[in-house]
């Protein structure tokens, strides 16, 4: 429900007159503004404007030399032993191995010291 300040002020002005409490149009506008602020009702041109989403920078994860060495060692051993049943799912991160009907994933996660 989109309500402008003027419409709400007119509605408040009419309601007060009907209840026997006459107020000025300025007082009605002030009351309308307070009500809009309290309810969070959007008014005017901004009410229909879609929110603009900010573009986020692509984060590039830094892979340590130790992790790359460990991954290479595991991959070399698994690929030699299992052949085509071993494959890299994510470079420097995950290796998948198929043994019979079962599928396994080896996920390498580096835990760093807290700063």
Secondary structure as a PSIPRED ss2 file (coil, helix, strand):
# PSIPRED VFORMAT (PSIPRED V4.0)

   1 X C   1.000  0.000  0.000
   2 X C   1.000  0.000  0.000
   3 X C   1.000  0.000  0.000
   4 X C   1.000  0.000  0.000
   5 X H   0.000  1.000  0.000
   6 X H   0.000  1.000  0.000
   7 X H   0.000  1.000  0.000
   8 X H   0.000  1.000  0.000
   9 X H   0.000  1.000  0.000
  10 X H   0.000  1.000  0.000
  11 X H   0.000  1.000  0.000
  12 X H   0.000  1.000  0.000
  13 X H   0.000  1.000  0.000
  14 X H   0.000  1.000  0.000
  15 X H   0.000  1.000  0.000
  16 X H   0.000  1.000  0.000
  17 X H   0.000  1.000  0.000
  18 X H   0.000  1.000  0.000
  19 X C   1.000  0.000  0.000
  20 X C   1.000  0.000  0.000
  21 X C   1.000  0.000  0.000
  22 X C   1.000  0.000  0.000
  23 X C   1.000  0.000  0.000
  24 X C   1.000  0.000  0.000
  25 X H   0.000  1.000  0.000
  26 X H   0.000  1.000  0.000
  27 X H   0.000  1.000  0.000
  28 X H   0.000  1.000  0.000
  29 X H   0.000  1.000  0.000
  30 X H   0.000  1.000  0.000
  31 X H   0.000  1.000  0.000
  32 X H   0.000  1.000  0.000
  33 X H   0.000  1.000  0.000
  34 X H   0.000  1.000  0.000
  35 X H   0.000  1.000  0.000
  36 X H   0.000  1.000  0.000
  37 X H   0.000  1.000  0.000
  38 X H   0.000  1.000  0.000
  39 X H   0.000  1.000  0.000
  40 X C   1.000  0.000  0.000
  41 X C   1.000  0.000  0.000
  42 X C   1.000  0.000  0.000
  43 X C   1.000  0.000  0.000
  44 X H   0.000  1.000  0.000
  45 X H   0.000  1.000  0.000
  46 X H   0.000  1.000  0.000
  47 X H   0.000  1.000  0.000
  48 X C   1.000  0.000  0.000
  49 X C   1.000  0.000  0.000
  50 X C   1.000  0.000  0.000
  51 X C   1.000  0.000  0.000
  52 X C   1.000  0.000  0.000
  53 X C   1.000  0.000  0.000
  54 X C   1.000  0.000  0.000
  55 X C   1.000  0.000  0.000
  56 X C   1.000  0.000  0.000
  57 X C   1.000  0.000  0.000
  58 X C   1.000  0.000  0.000
  59 X C   1.000  0.000  0.000
  60 X C   1.000  0.000  0.000
  61 X C   1.000  0.000  0.000
  62 X C   1.000  0.000  0.000
  63 X C   1.000  0.000  0.000
  64 X C   1.000  0.000  0.000
  65 X H   0.000  1.000  0.000
  66 X H   0.000  1.000  0.000
  67 X H   0.000  1.000  0.000
  68 X H   0.000  1.000  0.000
  69 X H   0.000  1.000  0.000
  70 X H   0.000  1.000  0.000
  71 X H   0.000  1.000  0.000
  72 X H   0.000  1.000  0.000
  73 X H   0.000  1.000  0.000
  74 X H   0.000  1.000  0.000
  75 X H   0.000  1.000  0.000
  76 X H   0.000  1.000  0.000
  77 X H   0.000  1.000  0.000
  78 X H   0.000  1.000  0.000
  79 X H   0.000  1.000  0.000
  80 X H   0.000  1.000  0.000
  81 X H   0.000  1.000  0.000
  82 X H   0.000  1.000  0.000
  83 X H   0.000  1.000  0.000
  84 X H   0.000  1.000  0.000
  85 X H   0.000  1.000  0.000
  86 X E   0.000  0.000  1.000
  87 X E   0.000  0.000  1.000
  88 X E   0.000  0.000  1.000
  89 X E   0.000  0.000  1.000
  90 X E   0.000  0.000  1.000
  91 X C   1.000  0.000  0.000
  92 X C   1.000  0.000  0.000
  93 X C   1.000  0.000  0.000
  94 X E   0.000  0.000  1.000
  95 X E   0.000  0.000  1.000
  96 X E   0.000  0.000  1.000
  97 X E   0.000  0.000  1.000
  98 X E   0.000  0.000  1.000
  99 X E   0.000  0.000  1.000
 100 X C   1.000  0.000  0.000
 101 X C   1.000  0.000  0.000
 102 X E   0.000  0.000  1.000
 103 X E   0.000  0.000  1.000
 104 X E   0.000  0.000  1.000
 105 X E   0.000  0.000  1.000
 106 X E   0.000  0.000  1.000
 107 X E   0.000  0.000  1.000
 108 X C   1.000  0.000  0.000
 109 X C   1.000  0.000  0.000
 110 X C   1.000  0.000  0.000
 111 X C   1.000  0.000  0.000
 112 X C   1.000  0.000  0.000
 113 X C   1.000  0.000  0.000
 114 X C   1.000  0.000  0.000
 115 X C   1.000  0.000  0.000
